[in-house]
Amino acid sequence: MVIGVKFCGNCNPYIDMRALLSEVQKSDPSIVFCMDESQKVDGWLLLNACPTGCLKKGEFIPSVVVTNESINYWPVEKEKLVDYVLQSLQHLI
């Protein structure tokens, strides 16, 4: 599975999204993450560092939208973000 990654502008970070992405990559090395918008991908991982969530679901389809406290606009405890990101990515395809 190839997943495109977009980061928000990081203007008001509550969480280090690069560190979160690194944890996700370590947890499932079979997923290939790319930052090149021109590459064909199976889905998108939109990483917002604060609850405002500037990157929205409709901009990149299909996608998983992450903030410091939610995945796809559902509340998630920070300690469980990695697990829920992986689960959500698996449901994209």
N, C-alpha and C positions, 0 to 999 in steps of 0.2 A: 504494500500500500504506500502511495506517495501522497504526502500531505503538505500543502502550501502553508506557510506561516506568515502571519502579519502581526506586527507589534504596533500598539498605539504610540502616540507621541511621547509618552512617559513624562507628562507635564506635572502629574501629581501622584507619584507612585506610592502605593500602599504595600506592594509586593514586587520582588525582583522576578519578572517574567522570564528573563533569560535563564535564571537558575531553575525555575519551574520547568521550562522546556528541556533543560539538561536532565532533570530528574525523570521526565517522561521518556526521553530518549534512552536513558539507562534502563528503565523498566521494561521497555519493549523495543529492542534493537531491530526488529523486523520492519518497523515503520521508518520510511525514509522521509525526512523533513527537508523542505527546500524553501528558499526565500525569493526565488525567481518567479515573478508573476507570469512570465511567458511560457513557463514549463507546464505541460499537461499534468494535472494532479487529480487525485480521487476525491479530494475534499480540502477544506481549509480549517486551520486552527487560528482563531482570532484572539490575540492575547492583550487584554486591557489591564493595566496596572492599578486601576482604581475603580470604584463602583460606578462612576459616570459611564464607562463603557463606550467610548467614542467610536470604536469599530462595531458595526452593527451586522446582524445576520444577513440582511438582504443584499449587502454589498458583495458578498462572495458566497456562492451556493454550490454544493452543500457545505455547511460550516458548523463548527463548534465554537461558541462564543464564551470566553472565560474572562471573569473579573477576579479581583482579589477575594470575592465572597460568593461567587456564583458560577454555574455552568449552564449555558443556554437559559439564562434568566431565572434559574432555580437556585435557592440558597444551598451552599455547600460549606462545610467546615474546612478551614484552611488545611488542616492535617490530611484531609481526604481528597484534596484537589487532584493530585496525580492519578489516583485510582479512578476517579470519576472522569477525568480527561480521557484516559485510556478506554474506558467503557464507552464514552460518547463517540470517540473516533471509530471504534469497532462497529457502532450502529450506523455510521455514515454510508457504509457500503453493504 
